[in-house]
Amino acid sequence: MLRFRHQPDDSPVYRAEPSERVLIWNLSYLVSEKELYTYLKDFGAIWVIIPVQSLYGFRKNRPHPLGIAYAEFETKEKATYAIDHLFNQIYKGRPLKVRYHQPYVPRQKTRKNSKEICPVGRGIELDSTESDLAQPVTVVDDSSQPLELTDEELVAPAMAPSKLNVKRKAVSTETVYCKILPEGTTDLHLRQHFKAFRPKEIWIFKSSPTRSKMCFGSKRQSFTSALITLETEESLKKVAKIMSKKKLLDNKVIVRPAYLTKIEEVRRIAEQEELDSAIQNIQQGILPVSTSSESVNLQTPIEPASVPLVSDEIIVDYEPRIGNAVVVSEEGPTSFVST
């Protein structure tokens, strides 16, 4: 409900510049523009408008009047005559309140105190133009004389954090980071996707679950990412720009140069998981496959150890079979190599 400051009965004319347009408030909500125009026509009104507020999205979409009206008269004299005779006049059960229309003028914000402080930090070299701009360091107050600043006050702005002192993380010159890979992405998919830049090494891993920043209270979600080392002469920024526009398994992938800290983190975790897996295999009694010269080459015949030949005329014909080959060693127990 709108509320206006009421005028005193002895001074109905509002303290505003006289004009042909007047404001009428405390108007009945049941009055139409046609009825009000007919009522004001005898005072010389040209047109009448009743502002309404339309409330969409609710049950009732019909407009709701604000209880005010604007009317414009032929001359300022007729507008003044209407204000003098219509003020506190009962119309439709309500006393009318009338005054001159006051045009809206945006208020300009003005500062009482003008402070002119140039934050110049230590160790920053300025050229001649910048040094001239940084010379006046005064605080001007309307009610007092200019104040001189002490050395501590001059140093205070320089100790504030500046964009010049922000250190960015170091990025790799040969490894890119692919974020939010499609489900089912494998090493072969990535090699085919980056074949133009000759991928050399690929690390696929799952990120730790993070809470979404878009919606408070949303569930934590993890996504698959990859680190790809490339053998290309192109800059990684250009590679990331090109590959971000292409689709992998009908999905766009975020590609950007990888941080060195991220590469070290992934390699450290991979080495730790490999070590944990080896320890677990040893505890379960599973021996790793030997890669030394004592390992058995299945493409050549296997000669049983400690079994002498009956005769030189006997030819041992051996055909290698795919399966589990039994390796017999003179120095240790029997182990199984999956072929």
C-alpha positions in Angstrom: 0.0 0.0 0.0 1.4 3.4 -1.1 1.5 6.1 1.5 2.0 9.8 0.7 2.7 12.8 2.9 -0.6 14.6 3.5 -0.9 18.3 2.9 -2.3 20.7 5.5 -5.8 21.8 4.9 -4.8 25.5 4.8 -2.1 24.9 2.2 -3.3 22.3 -0.4 -0.8 23.3 -3.1 2.3 21.2 -2.7 5.6 23.0 -2.7 6.6 22.2 -6.3 6.9 24.1 -9.5 3.4 24.7 -11.0 2.7 22.6 -14.0 -0.2 21.4 -16.1 0.1 17.9 -14.7 -1.3 17.0 -11.2 -1.1 13.9 -9.0 -4.3 12.6 -7.3 -4.0 10.0 -4.6 -6.3 8.3 -2.0 -8.4 7.3 -5.0 -11.0 4.5 -4.7 -9.8 1.2 -6.3 -13.3 0.9 -8.0 -12.8 4.1 -10.1 -12.1 3.6 -13.8 -10.1 6.0 -16.0 -13.3 6.8 -18.0 -15.2 7.8 -14.8 -12.4 9.9 -13.5 -12.0 11.7 -16.8 -15.7 12.5 -16.9 -15.4 13.9 -13.3 -12.4 16.1 -14.2 -13.5 17.2 -17.6 -15.3 20.2 -16.3 -12.0 21.4 -14.7 -10.3 21.3 -18.1 -8.6 17.9 -17.9 -7.1 16.7 -21.2 -6.3 13.1 -20.2 -6.3 10.9 -17.2 -4.3 7.8 -16.4 -4.5 5.4 -13.4 -1.3 3.3 -12.9 -1.8 -0.4 -12.2 0.5 -3.2 -11.0 0.2 -6.5 -12.9 1.1 -9.5 -10.8 1.9 -12.3 -13.2 2.8 -15.8 -12.0 0.1 -15.9 -9.2 -3.4 -17.2 -9.2 -5.0 -13.9 -10.2 -3.4 -12.2 -13.3 -5.7 -9.2 -13.4 -4.1 -5.8 -12.8 -4.3 -4.2 -9.4 -4.7 -0.3 -9.2 -2.3 1.6 -7.0 -4.9 4.1 -5.7 -3.3 7.1 -7.5 -4.0 8.9 -10.8 -2.3 11.5 -13.1 -4.2 14.1 -14.9 -3.1 16.8 -17.3 -5.0 20.1 -17.7 -5.0 22.7 -20.5 -3.1 25.4 -18.6 -1.3 25.8 -15.3 -4.1 28.1 -14.1 -6.7 25.4 -14.6 -4.5 22.9 -12.9 -4.2 25.3 -9.9 -8.0 25.8 -9.9 -8.5 22.0 -9.9 -6.1 21.5 -6.9 -7.8 24.2 -4.9 -11.3 22.9 -5.4 -10.7 19.1 -5.4 -8.4 18.9 -2.4 -10.3 16.9 0.4 -13.3 16.6 -1.9 -15.3 13.4 -1.3 -15.3 11.2 -4.4 -16.5 7.6 -4.3 -16.5 7.6 -0.5 -12.9 8.9 -0.2 -11.4 12.5 0.2 -9.2 13.2 -2.7 -5.6 14.5 -2.2 -4.3 16.6 -5.1 -1.0 18.3 -5.8 1.3 19.3 -8.6 3.2 16.5 -10.2 6.8 16.6 -9.3 9.0 15.0 -12.0 11.5 12.3 -10.9 15.1 13.4 -10.9 17.8 10.8 -9.9 19.7 11.8 -6.9 23.4 12.3 -7.5 25.7 10.9 -4.9 28.4 13.3 -3.6 31.3 12.6 -1.3 31.9 14.8 1.6 35.6 14.0 1.9 37.9 13.7 -1.1 40.8 11.3 -0.5 43.7 11.2 -3.0 46.2 8.5 -2.1 48.4 6.8 -4.7 49.3 3.2 -3.6 52.8 2.9 -4.8 54.7 -0.2 -3.5 58.4 -0.6 -2.8 60.5 -2.1 -5.5 58.1 -1.0 -8.4 59.8 1.1 -11.0 57.6 3.9 -12.5 58.2 5.9 -15.6 58.1 9.7 -15.7 54.3 9.9 -16.4 53.4 7.5 -13.6 55.7 9.1 -11.1 54.2 12.5 -11.7 50.7 11.1 -11.1 51.9 9.4 -7.8 53.4 12.6 -6.3 50.4 14.3 -4.6 49.6 12.3 -1.4 47.2 14.4 0.6 43.9 14.0 2.4 41.5 16.9 1.8 38.6 17.5 4.2 35.9 20.1 3.6 36.0 21.3 7.2 39.8 21.3 7.8 43.1 22.1 6.1 45.0 19.5 4.1 46.7 16.9 6.4 50.2 15.6 5.9 50.7 11.9 6.0 53.4 10.2 8.0 55.9 7.6 6.7 53.8 4.7 8.2 50.6 5.9 6.4 52.5 6.2 3.1 53.8 2.6 3.5 50.4 1.2 4.4 48.8 1.3 0.9 52.0 -0.4 -0.5 51.5 -3.4 1.9 48.1 -4.2 0.5 47.9 -7.2 -1.7 48.4 -6.4 -5.4 47.8 -8.3 -8.6 51.5 -7.8 -9.4 52.5 -10.0 -6.5 50.2 -12.9 -7.3 52.2 -16.0 -8.3 50.7 -18.4 -10.8 51.2 -22.1 -10.7 53.9 -23.5 -13.1 52.5 -25.4 -16.0 54.1 -28.2 -18.1 55.4 -27.6 -21.6 54.6 -31.1 -22.9 51.7 -32.5 -20.8 48.0 -31.5 -21.1 45.2 -32.1 -18.6 41.9 -33.5 -19.9 39.0 -33.0 -17.5 35.6 -34.7 -17.3 36.2 -37.5 -19.7 33.1 -39.4 -21.1 32.3 -42.7 -19.4 34.1 -45.6 -20.9 37.1 -43.6 -22.2 40.2 -45.8 -22.6 43.8 -45.3 -23.5 43.1 -46.2 -27.2 40.4 -43.5 -27.4 42.8 -40.8 -26.1 45.6 -41.9 -28.4 43.3 -41.8 -31.4 41.9 -38.4 -30.3 45.4 -36.9 -29.9 47.1 -38.7 -32.7 47.9 -35.5 -34.6 50.1 -34.4 -31.7 51.8 -37.9 -31.1 50.8 -38.8 -27.5 53.7 -40.5 -25.7 52.4 -41.2 -22.2 48.9 -41.3 -20.9 47.7 -41.3 -17.2 44.0 -41.9 -16.6 42.7 -41.4 -13.1 39.6 -40.5 -11.2 39.4 -37.2 -9.3 38.4 -37.0 -5.7 34.7 -36.1 -5.1 34.1 -32.4 -4.8 30.9 -30.6 -3.8 29.3 -28.6 -6.6 29.5 -24.9 -6.2 26.4 -24.2 -8.2 23.9 -25.6 -5.7 24.3 -25.8 -2.0 23.8 -29.2 -0.5 24.3 -31.1 -3.8 25.9 -34.6 -3.8 29.6 -35.1 -4.3 30.5 -36.3 -7.7 33.8 -37.7 -9.1 34.9 -37.5 -12.7 37.6 -39.1 -14.8 40.6 -37.1 -16.0 43.8 -37.8 -17.9 47.3 -36.5 -18.2 48.7 -36.8 -21.7 52.3 -36.2 -22.6 52.7 -35.1 -26.3 55.6 -34.9 -28.7 54.7 -31.8 -30.7 56.3 -28.5 -31.6 53.0 -26.6 -31.1 52.4 -24.7 -27.9 50.1 -26.4 -25.4 47.9 -23.4 -25.3 47.2 -23.8 -29.1 46.8 -27.6 -28.6 44.3 -27.0 -25.8 42.3 -24.5 -27.9 42.1 -26.9 -30.9 41.2 -30.0 -28.9 38.7 -28.3 -26.7 36.5 -27.7 -29.8 36.7 -31.4 -30.8 34.4 -34.1 -29.4 35.5 -37.3 -27.7 32.8 -40.0 -27.8 30.3 -37.3 -28.8 31.3 -35.2 -25.8 33.4 -32.1 -25.5 36.4 -32.4 -23.1 38.1 -29.6 -21.2 41.8 -29.5 -22.3 44.4 -27.2 -20.8 48.1 -27.3 -20.0 48.7 -29.4 -16.9 50.1 -28.0 -13.7 53.4 -29.5 -12.6 52.1 -30.1 -9.1 49.2 -32.2 -10.6 51.7 -34.3 -12.6 53.8 -34.9 -9.5 50.7 -35.8 -7.5 49.4 -38.3 -10.0 52.8 -40.0 -10.4 53.3 -40.2 -6.6 49.9 -41.8 -6.2 50.6 -44.3 -9.0 53.9 -45.3 -7.5 52.3 -45.8 -4.1 49.5 -47.9 -5.5 52.0 -50.1 -7.4 54.0 -50.6 -4.2 50.9 -51.5 -2.2 49.9 -54.0 -4.9 53.3 -55.6 -4.9 53.2 -56.0 -1.1 49.8 -57.5 -1.3 50.9 -60.1 -3.8 53.9 -61.1 -1.7 51.6 -61.5 1.3 49.3 -63.7 -0.7 52.2 -65.8 -2.0 52.1 -64.7 -5.6 55.5 -64.2 -7.1 56.0 -61.6 -9.8 57.1 -62.8 -13.3 60.9 -62.7 -13.6 62.3 -60.6 -16.5 65.9 -61.8 -16.1 67.8 -64.2 -18.3 66.6 -67.2 -16.3 63.0 -66.6 -17.5 61.8 -69.2 -19.9 61.2 -68.4 -23.6 58.1 -70.2 -24.7 59.1 -70.0 -28.4 62.0 -72.5 -27.7 61.7 -76.1 -26.5 61.7 -76.5 -22.7 64.3 -79.1 -21.6 63.4 -80.8 -18.3 66.1 -80.3 -15.7 67.9 -83.4 -14.1 66.3 -85.8 -16.6 69.1 -87.4 -18.7 68.5 -88.6 -22.2 68.2 -92.3 -22.7 69.9 -92.3 -26.1 71.5 -89.9 -28.5 69.1 -91.2 -31.2 66.1 -90.1 -29.3 64.8 -86.7 -30.7 62.8 -84.7 -28.3 60.1 -83.0 -30.4 58.5 -80.2 -28.4 55.7 -77.9 -29.7 54.9 -74.9 -27.5 51.3 -74.7 -26.3 49.4 -71.7 -25.2 48.4 -72.1 -21.6 50.1 -72.3 -18.2 53.6 -73.5 -18.7 55.3 -75.2 -15.8 58.8 -73.8 -15.2 61.1 -76.2 -13.5 64.1 -74.5 -11.8 67.1 -76.2 -10.1 67.6 -73.3 -7.7 64.1 -72.7 -6.5 60.4 -73.8 -6.3 58.1 -74.2 -9.3 56.3 -71.0 -10.5 53.5 -70.5 -13.1 53.8 -68.1 -16.0 50.6 -67.2 -17.8 51.1 -67.2 -21.5 
